[in-house]
Amino acid sequence: MSGIDVLYVCWNRLEFTEFTFEQLLANTDWDLVHKLVVYDDFSTDGTLDYIRAAVDRCPVENVVHVGGYRSVVTVMNKYVRAFDSPLFAKIDNDIVVPLGWLTDLAAVMDANPDLDLLGTQSAFTNTPGPPPSQEGS
């Protein structure tokens, strides 16, 4: 699967943004990505300045939008109306993606073509082993 747009949504919380965006850059299989689209909701703490500089290190085409979104629904509506992509992954600036995250999600979507939506749990990890509730059993 290729041609996935990655949406990164941020508003302030510079420390979160710096860490999570660096992990996004390092842990994403960019060969799968068509475009990086960043939505910033008028950050006032340096987040927007950081993002504008950091997207230059992204190996795919990128777009930064700045506006008064105030909700994830508004961001999604703006994205859907502005871009013609059959598949996208939305990441907020408080989500740390692990190595191989997009590769794993794309494999699930490829194996299950009837899926229209795929989410991850907050404890998403690609570390092998039993779920935490079964450890030590």
C-alpha positions as CSV (number, residue, x, y, z in Angstrom):
1,M,0.0,0.0,0.0
2,S,1.3,3.5,-0.8
3,G,-0.1,6.9,-1.1
4,I,-1.1,7.4,2.5
5,D,-1.4,10.9,3.7
6,V,-0.3,11.6,7.3
7,L,-2.1,14.3,9.2
8,Y,-0.4,15.7,12.2
9,V,-2.6,18.0,14.4
10,C,-1.1,20.3,17.0
11,W,-1.8,23.3,19.2
12,N,0.7,24.5,21.7
13,R,2.4,22.0,24.0
14,L,5.8,22.6,22.4
15,E,7.6,19.9,24.4
16,F,5.0,17.3,23.3
17,T,5.2,18.5,19.7
18,E,9.0,18.4,19.5
19,F,9.2,14.9,20.9
20,T,6.2,13.3,19.0
21,F,7.1,15.0,15.7
22,E,10.7,13.7,16.0
23,Q,9.4,10.2,16.6
24,L,7.1,10.6,13.7
25,L,10.0,11.5,11.4
26,A,12.2,8.7,12.7
27,N,9.6,5.9,13.0
28,T,7.6,6.3,9.8
29,D,8.2,4.3,6.6
30,W,8.1,7.3,4.3
31,D,7.9,5.1,1.2
32,L,4.3,4.5,2.1
33,V,3.5,8.2,2.5
34,H,2.1,10.5,-0.2
35,K,2.0,13.7,1.8
36,L,2.4,15.1,5.3
37,V,-0.3,17.6,6.2
38,V,0.1,19.5,9.4
39,Y,-2.7,21.5,11.0
40,D,-1.7,24.0,13.7
41,D,-4.5,25.8,15.6
42,F,-2.7,29.2,16.1
43,S,-0.1,27.9,18.6
44,T,1.4,30.7,20.7
45,D,4.2,28.9,22.5
46,G,6.7,28.3,19.7
47,T,5.0,25.1,18.4
48,L,4.2,26.7,15.0
49,D,7.8,28.0,14.6
50,Y,9.2,24.5,15.4
51,I,6.7,22.8,13.0
52,R,7.5,25.2,10.1
53,A,11.2,24.4,10.5
54,A,10.8,20.6,11.2
55,V,8.7,19.8,8.2
56,D,11.6,20.7,6.0
57,R,13.3,17.5,7.2
58,C,10.3,15.4,6.1
59,P,11.2,13.3,2.9
60,V,7.8,13.8,1.3
61,E,5.8,16.7,0.1
62,N,4.4,18.6,3.1
63,V,1.8,21.3,3.8
64,V,1.3,23.3,7.0
65,H,-2.1,24.9,7.6
66,V,-2.7,27.4,10.3
67,G,-6.2,28.3,11.4
68,G,-8.8,28.5,14.2
69,Y,-9.9,24.8,14.1
70,R,-10.8,24.3,17.7
71,S,-11.9,20.7,17.2
72,V,-10.7,17.5,15.6
73,V,-13.9,17.3,13.6
74,T,-13.2,20.7,12.0
75,V,-9.7,19.6,11.1
76,M,-11.0,16.4,9.5
77,N,-13.6,18.3,7.5
78,K,-11.0,20.7,6.3
79,Y,-8.7,17.9,5.3
80,V,-11.4,15.8,3.5
81,R,-12.5,18.9,1.5
82,A,-8.9,20.0,0.6
83,F,-7.2,16.7,-0.4
84,D,-8.1,13.8,-2.5
85,S,-6.5,10.9,-0.7
86,P,-8.1,7.4,-0.4
87,L,-6.3,6.8,2.9
88,F,-4.9,8.9,5.7
89,A,-3.5,8.4,9.2
90,K,-4.2,11.1,11.8
91,I,-1.7,11.8,14.6
92,D,-2.1,14.3,17.3
93,N,0.9,16.0,19.0
94,D,0.5,13.9,22.1
95,I,0.8,10.6,20.3
96,V,4.2,8.9,20.1
97,V,4.4,6.5,17.2
98,P,6.6,3.4,17.5
99,L,9.0,2.1,14.9
100,G,7.0,0.5,12.0
101,W,3.7,1.9,13.1
102,L,2.5,2.8,9.6
103,T,3.9,-0.3,8.0
104,D,1.9,-2.4,10.5
105,L,-1.3,-0.4,10.0
106,A,-1.0,-0.6,6.2
107,A,-0.5,-4.4,6.4
108,V,-3.8,-4.7,8.4
109,M,-5.6,-2.5,5.9
110,D,-4.1,-4.5,2.9
111,A,-5.2,-7.8,4.5
112,N,-8.7,-6.6,5.2
113,P,-9.9,-4.6,2.2
114,D,-13.4,-4.3,3.7
115,L,-12.1,-2.0,6.5
116,D,-12.9,1.7,6.2
117,L,-11.4,2.8,9.5
118,L,-8.6,1.5,11.7
119,G,-7.7,2.8,15.1
120,T,-5.0,2.0,17.6
121,Q,-5.2,1.6,21.3
122,S,-3.2,4.0,23.4
123,A,-0.8,1.3,24.5
124,F,0.0,0.4,20.9
125,T,3.4,-1.3,20.7
126,N,5.2,-3.5,18.3
127,T,7.1,-5.3,21.1
128,P,6.6,-9.0,21.0
129,G,5.1,-10.8,23.9
130,P,1.8,-11.4,25.7
131,P,-0.5,-8.6,26.6
132,P,0.3,-7.1,30.0
133,S,-2.7,-8.8,31.6
134,Q,-1.2,-12.2,30.8
135,E,2.3,-11.6,31.9
136,G,3.5,-13.9,34.6
137,S,0.7,-16.4,34.0
